[in-house]
Amino acid sequence: MRIAIDAMGGDSAPHAEVEGAIQSIPHLSGQKLVLVGDEERIHAAAEPHGGLPSEIQVLHASQVVEMTDRPVEAMRHKRDSSIARCVELVSKGEAVAIVSAGNTGAVVAHATFKLGLLEGIRRPGIAVGMPTRTGSPTLVIDCGANVKTTPENLLQYGIMASAYAQGVFGKKKPTVGLLNIGQETIKGNDLVREARDLFEAAPLHFIGFVEGGHIFDGEADVVVCDGFVGNVLLKVSEGVADTIMALMKQAVQRTLRRRIGAMLCKYAMLDLAARVDRAELGGAPLLGVNGICLISHGGSDARAICNAVRRASEAVAHNVNAQIVASLRACNTSRPQ
């Protein structure tokens, strides 16, 4: 089966997508790839790499969803976009997964309405891996798929992210925390307090409320929040990481002694940069849709695309969606509205 890559989605499209696809081939578990987008531009981007290998096919799409396009409008008026064609391949069973660094809202909308949701799931969620002191990422969900959620939505986020952490990250019994302004049970708004009751009754390894700073301690393998809070958390975290790296670079360049010291610490600095680099995880899974969907950062380079394809392949190999459905049934959360 094939993994569909939106070749026109990122800031560096299609060059990053083409190069990333080529780099990912040795890491796949028997899947092939299909680059979806402007066929002429895709082949032109492949020329510096000696053309596309036989494991990669191309499917032409005449339209591109821009970052400024409204998701619903893109669905209506850009039906031959690279995002739409990627989703169509999965809906027809001609591909098993999607990787896109394009317009996040458009990817969520297309996947939700065209693929549908898994049995019992009411809202999909975007799960993003955050770097921690332990070296093992904390999976934060939801990071922007839905800004209005219910306590049951939060519980389903926890179930989905736990299944993903277990299947893809190899966590045998993922710990799950609920993001709040404090760890005490009396703190927080009605949403998180009501959700806590559901989490405590569910067969999850729930450790209670966690604060924002605890995400980076690695105290919980999964941290659950609503999409508004999660997206703000994600953007702030990315901004802080980028700022710290920039300030550190400025600081070591100020004097000759510091530059010499930086040279002596070169490999430690490279290790630090790798641990906070979002390209390491490649993309964030959109959990809850009836298909595997990885959403990458718009600024993704070839390495990020390669890692996103690898994650998608792992999710397929571990049958993550079947695990989500089985876990949901066990929790008996699918109640009629």
N, C-alpha and C positions, 0 to 999 in steps of 0.2 A: 504493500500500500504506500501511498504518497503523503508527504507533508507539503501543504501549500504555503508558499511564502509571498506575502504582499511585497512585490519588488518596488513599488512606487511610494511607499508610505513614509519613510524616514527623511530626515534633513539631507542625508547623503545618498538618497535613492537615485538610481538603482545600484550604484557602485558598492555600497556597503552590503546590500542584500546579496548581490552576485558573489562577491568575495567571501562573505560569511557562509553562503550556501556551499561553496566549493570547500571551504575549510571544515565544514561539518560532516562531510561524506564519510571519513574514516570512523566517526563516532556513532553512526546510526545503527539501529538494530534491525537491519533488513529493509528499512523503508527507502524509498526514493524521494526526490524532491521535484516540485514544479514551481517555477518562478512565474508569478502572474503579474502582467503589466504590459507596458509598451514593448513589443517584441524587438523592434529595431534598437531601442535604447539598451535593452537587456543584453543583446548580443554584442553591441558596441562596448558595453562595460566589461564583457567577458574577454574581449580581445587581448588585453594585457596579460591575461592568465592563460593564454593559449586556447581560448574558447571554452565552451561548456563541456564537461565530461558527460558520458552517456547516462550517468545516474541522475542527471538534471534535465528536466523538460521545461518547455516554455509554453505558457498559455497567454495569448494576446488579450489585453483589456484596453479599450480605447479611452477610458476616462480615469481621472484621479480625484480622490476625495482630498481636498486641501484641509490644512489644520484649522482654517477659519470657517469651514463649512459647518452648518448646523446638521447634526446627525440625521434627523427625520427628513430634512430637505435633501440630503445626500441620498437617502434611500429612495426617495421619490423620483429624483431627477438625474441621478447618476447610477443607473441600473447596470451599466457595463463598466463600473469602476473595478479596480484591482481588489478592493475589499469585498465587494459584492460577489465577484467571481470566485474568490477564495472560499467564501462561505457557501456558495453554491456547490462547489466541489465536495465539501464535507456533507452537505445536505443530501447529495445524490449518492453518497457512498464512494465517491471517486478519490477521496482523500480522507485521512484520519485525523488531521490536525491542521491548525492555522497558526502562522507566525506573522505578526504585523507590528511595524513601528509607526503606523499611521495615526490618524485621528482617533483617539481613544473612544470618544463618545460614539463615533460612527461604527467602530468595531463592536462595541457593546450592543448597540442598537441592532446591527445586522445579525450578530450571533444570537441575540435573544429572540428576535422575531422570526428569523429564518430557520434557525436550528431548534428553537424551543428550549424549554427547561427540562432538567432531569425530573423523574417521577418524584412528586412531593415537594420539590423546590419552588419557592415563591419568588425569590429575587436572587440574581447572580451576584457574585462579589469578586472584586479584584484583590488578589493576595500578593503582597510584595515582601520579599526577603530583606530584612534589615541586618546590618553587620552587628556583631556582639563581641564582647571581650572573650567569650569562650571559643570563638572561631566558627561556631555553628550559627547560621542565621535564624532570627526570629521571624516567623511568618505573620505579617499584619494584614488583617482583612476586616473591613472593606476599605480600599483606598481610592474610592471614587466612582464605583459603578452606580450606587444609589445614595442619595443624600437624605431620603426619608425612609426610615426603617422602623420596624416593630420589634418587641422583645423576641418574638419567634424568629424573625429574620436574623437577628444576632446569633441565636442558638444555631440556626442552620449554617451560618458563616463558620461558626466554631467546628461544626461537624465536618463541613467540606474541607476546611483548612487542615484539620487533623488527619483526614484521609490522605490529603496531598503530602503532608509532612511525613506520614508513615510510608507512603509508597515511593515518593521521589527522594526525600531526604533521609530515609532509612530510620526514622524515629519509631521505636517499638511501641511506646506508649506516650505520645506527645502530651506535654503539659499545656493547659489552656488557661489564659487569663483574660479578664474583661477590663478594658481600659477605662479608668475613672480618674477623678481628681484627687482621690485618696484611697487607701487600702481598707479603711474602716467601713463596715457594712452600712452605716447610717449616711455615708456620703454619696453624692451623685444625684442625678435627676431621676425622674420616674422610669425612664427608658432602661437605664442600666440596673436600677434596683429590681425592677420586675424581671429583667433578663437574668439576673443573678439567681433568682428562684428556679428558673427553667434550667440553668446550667447545673445547679446543685442536684437536680433530680435526674439529669441525663447521665448515661454511662460514658462520661468523658473524664479525663484526669484533670478536673477543674481545680485551680489553685486560688480562685477568688479574684478580687480586684487587683489590678496592677496600675502603677503610675507610669507616666510617659518615660521617665528616666530608666525604669526597670526593663524597658524593651531592649536596651543596649547592654544590660547586664547578662542577658541570656537566661533570665529567671523563668521565662515561659517560652515554649517552643512555638506557641500560637497566641497571638493577642488579637482580640475582637473589638471592633468599634464600628460606628456608623460611617458611611461614606464621606460625609462632610468633614468630620474630625480626622478620619484616616487620610484624606487627600491633603489637608493642611499639614498633618504630621509628616507625610511623605515629602512635600515640597520644602518644608522647613528643614528637615533632616538633610535633604540633598543640598540645600543652600548652605547649611552649617558646614557640611563636609567639604564642599568646594571652597568655602571661605577659609577654613582652617588650612587646607593644603596651599592656597594662594598666599596666605599670611606667612606660613612657614617658609615658602619659597622666597618671599621678599626678605624675611629675616636673615636667612643664611647667605643672601647675596650682599649684605651691607658691608661686610669687612672680609679681608683676605683670610683672617683666622677662622671665621665662621665657614667660609667656602671650603677650606681645608678640612675642617671638622665634618662638614656635610659629606665630603668625599669619603671620609673614614666610615661614615654611617650610611653609605649609599645603599647597601643591601637591606638594611633595616628600614630605610625610607621607602624603598621599592615594595617591601613586604607590607608596610602600612598602607601605601597607596592601593595595593591590590585588594586589601581587606575591606576598604571602603568604596571600591570601584563598583558601580552598579552594573558594569558590563560583565562582571563575574557570573551573576545569576542570569543575565541575558534578557529575561522578560518576566512579566507577572502573569500567572494563570488567571483567566476569567473562569472562576469555578461556578458550577451550577447549570451551565448550558449543555445541551446534548451534543457534545463534541469537545475536543481538546483545543483550547484557544490560548495562545501566549501573546501578551501585549508588551512590546518593547518600548523603551524610551525613544522619543522622536530623534534624539541626537545619537542613537546607537551607531557604533562603528561595526566593522566586520566581525570582530571578536564577540561583541554583544549578540549579533545576529546568530553567529555560530553557536553560542551557548544557549540561546533561546531555542534553536532547533534541537539541540541536545536535550533540553528540558522537556520539550514537547514529545520527543521520542521516548524518553523515560516514562512520562505520564501515560503514553499509549502502552508501553511494555508492561507497566504495573497495573493497567486497567483501573486507573484512578476513579473514573466515573462510576464503575460498578461498585467500588468500595464506598463511594459517597452514598449511593442508593441503599446499599446494605446497612450502612451506619445509620442512615436516616430512618429506615424501617425499625431498627433496633431501638432508636430513641423515641419512635412513635410520635413524631412531631407534625406529621402531615395531617392536620385537622381541617375540616371544611370551614370556610369563612362564614 
